Each structure stands twice: as structure tokens, then as C-alpha cells.
Amino acid sequence: MSRPLGESAFEETTIERLKRIGYEYFHAQELFQRGEREQLQEVVLFNRFEAFIKKAYPNIPDQEIRRLISIITSPDGVNLIQRNQVFHQMLVKGVEFTYELNGERFTPHIFPIDWNFPENNDFLVVNQLSIEGRMSRRPDIVIYINGLPLIVFELKNPNSETATVKDAFTQIQNYTYDISQLFNYNAFTVVSDNVETKHGMPFADYDFFASWKSIDGRNVDNNRANTMRTLIEGLFPKDRLLNYIRNFIVFLKSGDKTKKIGAKYHQFFGVNFAVKETVRATRPEGDRKIGVMYHTTGSGKSLSMLFFAGILSRHPELNNPSIVIQVDRNDLDEQLYDTFVEGESLIGKVERASSTEKLRTILRGEATPVVFSTIEKFRLKGEETQHPVLSERRNIVVIADEAHRTQSGFEGGYAAQLRFALPNASHIGFTGTPVDFVGNNTEEIFGHTIHRYDMAQAVADKATLPIYYESRLIPLDLTAEDIDEQFEDIFVDNGEGDETEGYKRKWAALEKVVGTPKRLKRLANDIVSHFNSMANPFQKAMIVCMSRQIAADLYNCLKEVEGCPKMEVIMTGDVSKDPREWREIHEGSQYSHIKSKKEQEDVKAKLRDPEDPLKFVIVVDMWLTGMDAQPLSYLYVDKPMKGHNLMQAIARVNRVFPGKEGGIVVDYIGIATSLKEATHKYTTGGGNGNPAYDITEAIRIFNENLESVRNFIPSNIVIDSWRHKPQIDREDFIADIVNVLLNSDTEDYIQYATKLEKSYQLVKNQPEVMVLADEVTLYLMLKAQLRKHLRPPGGTGGGNKTLEEQLSALLDQNLLAKETVDIFKVVGIERQDISILDEQFLADLTKKEHEDLRLKLLKKLLEDKIKVTFKQGSPQTKTMQELLEKTLTEYHNRVIQAADVVRMMIKMRKEMEEEMRKRQDLGLSEEEIEFYKAIISMEDAAFSNEYLANLIHKVVNELKKKLDVDWTSPHRQDVYAKVKLAVKMVLMKEKVTGQQLQFLTNKFMEQAEEQYKGWPMDA
């Protein structure tokens, strides 16, 4: 049997991919042979670096060049990350180098890389580079640019189940200690076993390494095989790699801590698209509408804005622009402002307009820096009826954070005044909420959507974590039969009479029911019990209450619960209404409930610190948006929310954090959120073949198993001579088969391949079997890769329980069964791993009243738990008993409807998956599927799906060839006619005639007008 393909083959294939895009290649031994490296301790190729400097700066004398090289390659710093940062700053910003020649002093600005012309640089791939440091180590691949070792690859065998990408990551971590001199210069690292390929910073935790999932930025490659191809073709073309190193790596400094962060693929492509649109919009003929960037909450929107502003600030076509970052509230301003301050190494100094007057002064200046302002600072002053013009420059870019919230009152509101103040500024909106969800004219104001990165993709990419959902109910009983008499006695004793009806409604309202002491005590016990049984020592929780009074009361109830961790209340103050005790320092805390701005920041820092004993924050409205705390893992919701406010609140727990598998939302009030089923993660074992000692019988069994495995391979895939294909073709060939098997009966294939493997061991030396060795090797390699795909990402390491195990433990303990009802369990819905929010469904819920389906649980809960005896009341009034019963029913129904939503989502998810399978079978793209939907809606057109799909392919292909700018406008009727003729010609060639020809032509044109009205931007 031939040698199995392993790590070395994967390494060679990766090198071949880099060579295909223009990289030079040498094995490390050749560097010594060529005299390019003299000592194993050296990691810089000084000859190459010197050659670049001499070519780029020919006027510098040779002896001065050696001094210059010494400065650049000897970065100062006490520790490794400091040296890495100093080198990175020299690399991307250059150095001022002073020398004298013939008595004259020169100070050129030297760049170690020619950033403007990538082909002027020397790109070299070296493998198996032995390095002597504290220990002797040999990284798999190092990429040099102009002799500087900027990227390190560590690879693992794709065909070994025991070699994982997590092992490669661990190796990189050890390299930073053993051969630390290499990482003085490192831009980023790549780890891969080709099942998973990730890029990240050598100083970061594994959770912050990311996959690169696009080659062009528009199409996402979610295929789980051949991930190295996507990374190389998507990030490593020379111009892209230089763009990434220069513009998309930032060192964030907070206090004495420094973090190095690199962009993920959606940030890289989204920001580059946005820069291109900014250049277009700011030109004299531009429309000043840059567009909308929709990057879902938690996916690094603040960093995207930082990268975007950094590129704009030095873009030659913008000529020293002014960048106004406009937010709608102070807490968001703080969050985003802090990111920009921490990223000073990339963006430089930023200013914050602390007053309207300061804002006006800054914007009147000619060299305005990056400035932050809340939208309300564009207010009018004194007798002004319209904001005065502050600047008429066209190179002003206004970045609106959470654009859907800041543009209300456009007719004369703050957003309008901003445009009066800066009439020629161009505007871009960043939002974490889907544009079609917020119900605003966001695109009309800012322009088209430049780039979209939704929550589903963010979770798939692990840019954010999945959000799991539990629905719990604290049943409330109404047991007092004389409640109306007691109510009337209160008013008689207090001399009140006429106002009783209003008081009845007030005290029977949902907030009063929710805030009853009995319920809050139960809630406090359930939260503490739930958190203590589920959370690991580093996780934190946020509790959301309906009112400030309930928040304060719940705090008091929690204090009485044994085992309650340290907590704080975060809420606004009202000096005319706040009880005095809300401003008094509470026992066990150094703060009052009403906190100053500095105190809030102190608490926020404690919440973000996994080592700090603070575990709970109790909030009403504050911190539900714009506040990130990575250890925040649990959100206990006891407040009705909807729309984008709900989405923002729930996203507080989706941030990536080491050891955190997902955020958990525990719903006590019945938030009508839409949720989707999470993908079940599972591993599967193979079958066990029985040994057969009769060789004839053993060969029969082997052949039987071989035929079973062959049946899984599509007939159009020819496996003969697969081993002899060129390396890249071979890797692509294997990946294609893996993708086919991942989308079919994967578990069955693994079982049959395991049987094949066991039977093969008995007969592999038999002549008639030896000729099949290559074929068997291929099948077993496929099995190994498939099993790696089906196990949890990154291997099985880690000591934390999985989320499924934690949920099972919670059920086993049956927490507070007499007080709290697990809705899913009672209603009989199979417990789902509910993951991310389904935005379209959520949008639908907020547009129309959710139908009350009244599951059988409703009757059971109300009959078993709520006993009400009606008293005869006046026909002119409603009794207190009736009002309470109505409120309690609505209270229970809120939570019960959560079960309705889940049941509906399970059904919708199945329907959606069925539609996706249908699309895949038909081979239709996203744009083509819209034509398909339009045509199948015609009652008069009956075609087979296959015929229709083929027809749509041809029509769309031909009509797009004829499209032109403004083709639907009245003055472009000639273009419109050409498009229509192209459609009709295809239909006629496909034998469509008569009334069907007319119907289909009209349908295609209607859909084309809708889909391509903004050609070419909508293409």
C-alpha cells in the first residue's frame, strides 16, 4: 500500500497555491546554500532587505543603509508584544532616517515595504525553517516580504483524526516562547488542518482565531472542506495581503494592557467596499450618499469603523478629510469613543465635542481631526431657525452609528440640522440591525447597502456565539376571595371614593403583578439557583427588569438568597422622584443604585474582568445597547421587549470569550422573540466489523464493504489515478468529494468506511486486494476528514462542560419545580438547542400582532394554578377581581406564547431547509431564485422545475448582458427594448410561444426591473 498523504503533502500543496499567485519559493536549506542565511538564530533575510532598500532609496549610501536596517530590525520593547508593536509601526508608518552626505543633511521617510506598488516588493515562501532560540524549533511555512518574516503557517495532517487545528495553535503559542525573535516581526499567523483554517494573532486565545470565508467579499464560502484554498485566494494575493497588514491590524491599548487585533474577512471586504463608495460619493459629481454597512451586533462593528476611518484619514483622493462620528446617546458614544482612543496607533488622536459650541468650533476648522458627537449637539441655538453652515468642504465624511436610530426627525430634526451644518458632507450609516427590519428610510437617507453580514453568518463564522433560549414561568395564584371588599375598605379608610376605578386598573397592570414581593422572591431564588448551577467561575449575568422600582426590590430579594454572588444595579436617576435609599451606599457594595458616570465605568470594568467577583448587574434600560462585556453569558429577561431593542439586548451575551460556548437567554416574561433551531452537534462512531479467519470469506466481506462505500461516490466522479493528479488538483478533488458526502448520508458513509477499513486489514496483502490500495486509501482519508467535521470545532480539548451537558444537569436537578415551570417541558416540545435570532421572522412579529394560538398548556396552567371565584360587581364597573384575573391571564399567556413561537419556528425552519434543498437541486443563485418565485406564482404557466431552472439560467444570463445605467428610465427606452428583446429571443429559442410567451416575457421584465433597477450597483 502506498504511503498515506499527510502533513508534508498539505504543506507542499499550500506552497504551490502561493506560487500560483506569484510568490517565490525556497526550501530553508537552500537559503544557506545561496548564502542568504548564515546562522540558525537569524530570522531576517538581511540580503533581501538590503536589496529592497537600495532599490527603493538609491541615494542612501551603503554604510548608512546598514545602520537603517539595524534600526528597523531591532525594535525596542520590554516584552514581545511591545517589540512587535514598535516594529509594526515602523513597517506601516515608516521611519524618519537622518544621514549626512558631503556635508549635507538628509531626512528621508523610509518605508520597509512599497505599499503603493505591491509588485515592487519581494514575496518569498520558505518551508521547514530551523530556528535556534530558547529551544530549537522549525515552523512549517514562513512568508517573507522584502526579507522580513511577516506570516507563519503551522499545518496539521488533514487525514489524521488525532492531528487538529487546535494542536497547530498550541504549537504557535509555544513558538512565541521558544523562538520569540521570529515574532518580533510577525504580522499574523495561520493554523490549519484543511478541515479548519484560521488566521489570528500569536498572542491571542484560540477563540479569537477566525476562518476566512470569501474570495471576492460578495460570495461566502461555507464549504467545510478545502478551507486553505479560500484563505490563500481570498487574502494572500499580493495587493490584498499588503492592504491587510497596513490597514487592518491594530494594537488596542487600555491602561497597561495591549491587545493586537486583526480584521476578520467580513470587516476587510466590507470596509474596502465602503472606502470605494466613499471615494465615489465625495467626488464633485458624487451624490454624497455612501451607503449602509449592516454588520450584525457583536461582530466587531466598532473595529470596522476604526479601520474605515483609518484608511480614509490617509486616502490620497480625500485630501486630509474630516471624519465626524455621530452617535445618538452618551453610553454608545463612550463605547465607540473608547475603541478609537485605544486604537490611537492606527487612527491618531480623536476629539470629542463636549458641547454644541465646541462642536461648531471644531467643524469650522480647516484641519478637523476625527471628532465624536452625539446627534443632539446639532441643535439650534437662541433665535436660529436653521443650523448655520459650518463647512462647505466635500471631504467631510459623517459616520452615523446605529443609523436606524439617529435619523428620526429628518424633516427639521437633528439629522436635518446636521445636513444644514455640513451641506456637502457625505454620509455612511453603520448598523447592527437589519435595514429592512427597522422600518426606517435608512437606505433612502444613506444610499444602498454596501455590505451585509447578518447574525446567521456571524454565528456560522464564530464571530459571535450562538444564543440559546429557555422559557420559564413563575405561576401566580389569586387566592383571596374577598379582594374587592378589601380594596373598597382601603379607600373608605382613606376617605377616597371617586378615583377607585383608576386605582384598580393601575394596581392590576402587568408591572404591578410582576413586581409583587412574592413573585420577586421566587424570581430571585430561581435566578441564583440557575446561575450557580450553570455558570463557570468566569461568567457573568445581566438581569433586565421592567422598572427602576422592580430593579431595586429585586436587588433586596437577591441579597436574601443564600449563595447570591456580588451584584450592582445600573439605572438612571430622577432627583425629584427617587427614594433616598437609592442614593445611599448599600451593604456589600461601595456604590448606591444611582451611580455617577465614573462609578458606572468602574462597574463596567468589573463586569468585563473575569477575575472580579462582581457577577450580576441589574438593569432597566441602560447597557442594553452599546455595552460589550465578553464574560457576560446569561441574560435573565423579566421585561417585555420587541423590535431592534430586543435584538440589541439579547446580543449582549453573544460575544466571544474563552471557554464560553454560547449565550443563554432565560425568559421569565414571554418576550415574543423569533428563534431558530440550532444545528445539533454530534459525533458518531463507526460500526464494528467481525474478524473472519477464512481468507476467502474475508475477501468476500471486503468486496461487499468496498462496493457499499463505492455506492456513496457519485457516478460522475472518476477516482482512477486520483493519487497521480497535481497536488492542488488532488486536494481540490478530495475536497469536492468531502463536500458531496457532507451534504448526503455522512454518518452512513463513516460506518461503511469503518467496516471497509477493518475488513481491509485482514486481506490487504492478498494480490487481488493490493491493486485496490489507492482506492481504499482515498475512502479512508475521506472518512477521517468527515469525522473531524462532525466533532466539535478545534478538537475535544477544554475542561468546560458543553452547553448541552449543562442544560441536562439543570433538568436533572429539576430546579424549584414547585415555583418555576419549564414551558418547553410542560408543553411537550422536544427541547431544542435554539440558537440565533431569525431576523426576518422577528421583523414579521413586530409588524403585526402575533396570533394567540392558545396551546393546550394555557388551559392546563390556568386550571391547575389559578383559582378565581367571581363576586357579583356593579354593571357600571369592573371588579378588582376581574381586572386582576385579566392581567394574570395576560401575564401567563405572554410566557405561553413563547412556546407558540418556538413551535412555529421549528415548522418554519423545516420549511426553509426544504426550500434550500430545492434551490440546491435546481442550481439557482440568489438572484435567479427571485425569478423562479415570480414565474411559479403564475397560474397560467405550468413547467417542470428542471425546465424552468434551465430557462431562468439562460434568460438571466442574456438579459444582464444588455443592462445599462438608468435602463428603466423613460429616456433609456432603447436600452429597455434591447433587454426585453433579449428575453423574448431566449424564450422563443426554448419553444415558448403564444400566450405563455407574452406572460413569461412580462414576468421576467417585471422581476428584472425590480431586481436590477439600480444597475450596476444592484447587480
C-alpha positions, 0 to 999 in steps of 0.5 A, a space after each residue: 500500500 502506498 504511503 498515506 498523504 499527510 502533513 508534508 503533502 498539505 504543506 507542499 500543496 499550500 506552497 504551490 497555491 502561493 506560487 500560483 499567485 506569484 510568490 517565490 519559493 525556497 526550501 530553508 536549506 537552500 537559503 544557506 546554500 545561496 548564502 542568504 542565511 548564515 546562522 540558525 538564530 537569524 530570522 531576517 533575510 538581511 540580503 533581501 532587505 538590503 536589496 529592497 532598500 537600495 532599490 527603493 532609496 538609491 541615494 542612501 549610501 551603503 554604510 548608512 543603509 546598514 545602520 537603517 536596517 539595524 534600526 528597523 530590525 531591532 525594535 525596542 520593547 520590554 516584552 514581545 508584544 511591545 517589540 512587535 508593536 514598535 516594529 509594526 509601526 515602523 513597517 506601516 508608518 515608516 521611519 524618519 532616517 537622518 544621514 549626512 552626505 558631503 556635508 549635507 543633511 538628509 531626512 528621508 521617510 523610509 518605508 520597509 515595504 512599497 505599499 503603493 506598488 505591491 509588485 515592487 516588493 519581494 514575496 518569498 515562501 520558505 518551508 521547514 525553517 530551523 530556528 535556534 532560540 530558547 529551544 530549537 524549533 522549525 515552523 512549517 511555512 514562513 512568508 517573507 516580504 522584502 526579507 522580513 518574516 511577516 506570516 507563519 503557517 503551522 499545518 496539521 495532517 488533514 487525514 489524521 483524526 488525532 492531528 487538529 487545528 487546535 494542536 497547530 495553535 498550541 504549537 504557535 503559542 509555544 513558538 512565541 516562547 521558544 523562538 520569540 525573535 521570529 515574532 518580533 516581526 510577525 504580522 499574523 499567523 495561520 493554523 490549519 488542518 484543511 478541515 479548519 483554517 484560521 488566521 489570528 494573532 500569536 498572542 491571542 486565545 484560540 477563540 479569537 482565531 477566525 476562518 476566512 470565508 470569501 474570495 471576492 467579499 460578495 460570495 461566502 464560502 461555507 464549504 467545510 472542506 478545502 478551507 486553505 484554498 479560500 484563505 490563500 485566494 481570498 487574502 494572500 494575493 499580493 495587493 490584498 495581503 499588503 492592504 491587510 497588514 497596513 490597514 487592518 491590524 491594530 494594537 488596542 491599548 487600555 491602561 497597561 494592557 495591549 491587545 493586537 487585533 486583526 480584521 476578520 474577512 467580513 470587516 476587510 471586504 466590507 470596509 474596502 467596499 465602503 472606502 470605494 463608495 466613499 471615494 465615489 460619493 465625495 467626488 464633485 459629481 458624487 451624490 454624497 450618499 455612501 451607503 449602509 454597512 449592516 454588520 450584525 451586533 457583536 461582530 466587531 462593528 466598532 473595529 470596522 469603523 476604526 479601520 474605515 476611518 483609518 484608511 480614509 484619514 490617509 486616502 490620497 483622493 480625500 485630501 486630509 478629510 474630516 471624519 465626524 462620528 455621530 452617535 445618538 446617546 452618551 453610553 454608545 458614544 463612550 463605547 465607540 469613543 473608547 475603541 478609537 482612543 485605544 486604537 490611537 496607533 492606527 487612527 491618531 488622536 480623536 476629539 470629542 465635542 463636549 458641547 454644541 459650541 465646541 462642536 461648531 468650533 471644531 467643524 469650522 476648522 480647516 484641519 478637523 481631526 476625527 471628532 465624536 458627537 452625539 446627534 443632539 449637539 446639532 441643535 439650534 441655538 437662541 433665535 436660529 431657525 436653521 443650523 448655520 453652515 459650518 463647512 462647505 468642504 466635500 471631504 467631510 465624511 459623517 459616520 452615523 452609528 446605529 443609523 436606524 436610530 439617529 435619523 428620526 426627525 429628518 424633516 427639521 430634526 437633528 439629522 436635518 440640522 446636521 445636513 444644514 451644518 455640513 451641506 456637502 458632507 457625505 454620509 455612511 450609516 453603520 448598523 447592527 440591525 437589519 435595514 429592512 427590519 427597522 422600518 426606517 428610510 435608512 437606505 433612502 437617507 444613506 444610499 444602498 447597502 454596501 455590505 451585509 453580514 447578518 447574525 446567521 453568518 456571524 454565528 456560522 463564522 464564530 464571530 459571535 456565539 450562538 444564543 440559546 433560549 429557555 422559557 420559564 414561568 413563575 405561576 401566580 395564584 389569586 387566592 383571596 376571595 374577598 379582594 374587592 371588599 378589601 380594596 373598597 375598605 382601603 379607600 373608605 379608610 382613606 376617605 377616597 371614593 371617586 378615583 377607585 376605578 383608576 386605582 384598580 386598573 393601575 394596581 392590576 397592570 402587568 408591572 404591578 403583578 410582576 413586581 409583587 414581593 412574592 413573585 420577586 422572591 421566587 424570581 430571585 431564588 430561581 435566578 441564583 439557583 440557575 446561575 450557580 448551577 450553570 455558570 463557570 467561575 468566569 461568567 457573568 449575568 445581566 438581569 433586565 427588569 421592567 422598572 427602576 422600582 422592580 430593579 431595586 426590590 429585586 436587588 433586596 430579594 437577591 441579597 436574601 438568597 443564600 449563595 447570591 454572588 456580588 451584584 450592582 444595579 445600573 439605572 438612571 436617576 430622577 432627583 425629584 422622584 427617587 427614594 433616598 435609599 437609592 442614593 445611599 451606599 448599600 451593604 456589600 457594595 461601595 456604590 448606591 443604585 444611582 451611580 455617577 458616570 465614573 462609578 458606572 465605568 468602574 462597574 463596567 470594568 468589573 463586569 468585563 474582568 473575569 477575575 472580579 467577583 462582581 457577577 450580576 448587574 441589574 438593569 432597566 434600560 441602560 447597557 442594553 445597547 452599546 455595552 460589550 462585556 465578553 464574560 457576560 453569558 446569561 441574560 435573565 429577561 423579566 421585561 417585555 421587549 420587541 423590535 431592534 431593542 430586543 435584538 440589541 439586548 439579547 446580543 449582549 451575551 453573544 460575544 466571544 470569550 474563552 471557554 464560553 460556548 454560547 449565550 443563554 437567554 432565560 425568559 421569565 416574561 414571554 418576550 415574543 422573540 423569533 428563534 431558530 433551531 440550532 444545528 445539533 452537534 454530534 459525533 458518531 462512531 463507526 460500526 464494528 466489523 467481525 474478524 473472519 479467519 477464512 481468507 476467502 470469506 474475508 475477501 468476500 466481506 471486503 468486496 461487499 464493504 468496498 462496493 457499499 462505500 463505492 455506492 456513496 461516490 457519485 457516478 460522475 466522479 472518476 477516482 482512477 489515478 486520483 493519487 497521480 493528479 497535481 497536488 492542488 488538483 488532488 486536494 481540490 478533488 478530495 475536497 469536492 468529494 468531502 463536500 458531496 458526502 457532507 451534504 448526503 448520508 455522512 454518518 452512513 458513509 463513516 460506518 461503511 468506511 469503518 467496516 471497509 477499513 477493518 475488513 481491509 486489514 485482514 486481506 490487504 496483502 492478498 494480490 487481488 486486494 493490493 491493486 485496490 490500495 489507492 482506492 481504499 486509501 482515498 475512502 479512508 482519508 475521506 472518512 477521517 476528514 468527515 469525522 473531524 467535521 462532525 466533532 466539535 470545532 478545534 478538537 475535544 480539548 477544554 475542561 468546560 462542560 458543553 452547553 448541552 451537558 449543562 442544560 441536562 444537569 439543570 433538568 436533572 436537578 429539576 430546579 424549584 419545580 414547585 415555583 418555576 415551570 419549564 414551558 418547553 417541558 410542560 408543553 411537550 416540545 422536544 427541547 431544542 438547542 435554539 440558537 440565533 435570532 431569525 431576523 426576518 421572522 422577528 421583523 414579521 412579529 413586530 409588524 403585526 400582532 402575533 396570533 394567540 394560538 392558545 396551546 393546550 398548556 394555557 388551559 392546563 396552567 390556568 386550571 391547575 394554578 389559578 383559582 378565581 371565584 367571581 363576586 357579583 360587581 356593579 354593571 357600571 364597573 369592573 371588579 378588582 377581581 376581574 381586572 386582576 384575573 385579566 392581567 394574570 391571564 395576560 401575564 401567563 399567556 405572554 410566557 405561553 406564547 413563547 412556546 407558540 413561537 418556538 413551535 412555529 419556528 421549528 415548522 418554519 425552519 423545516 420549511 426553509 431547509 426544504 426550500 434550500 434543498 430545492 434551490 440546491 437541486 435546481 442550481 439557482 443563485 440568489 438572484 435567479 431564485 427571485 425569478 423562479 418565485 415570480 414565474 411559479 406564482 403564475 397560474 397560467 404557466 405550468 413547467 417542470 422545475 428542471 425546465 424552468 431552472 434551465 430557462 431562468 439560467 439562460 434568460 438571466 444570463 442574456 438579459 444582464 448582458 444588455 443592462 445599462 445605467 438608468 435602463 428603466 428610465 423613460 429616456 433609456 427606452 432603447 436600452 429597455 427594448 434591447 433587454 426585453 428583446 433579449 428575453 423574448 429571443 431566449 424564450 422563443 429559442 426554448 419553444 415558448 410561444 403564444 400566450 405563455 410567451 407574452 406572460 413569461 416575457 412580462 414576468 421576467 421584465 417585471 422581476 428584472 426591473 425590480 431586481 436590477 433597477 439600480 444597475 450596476 450597483 444592484 447587480 
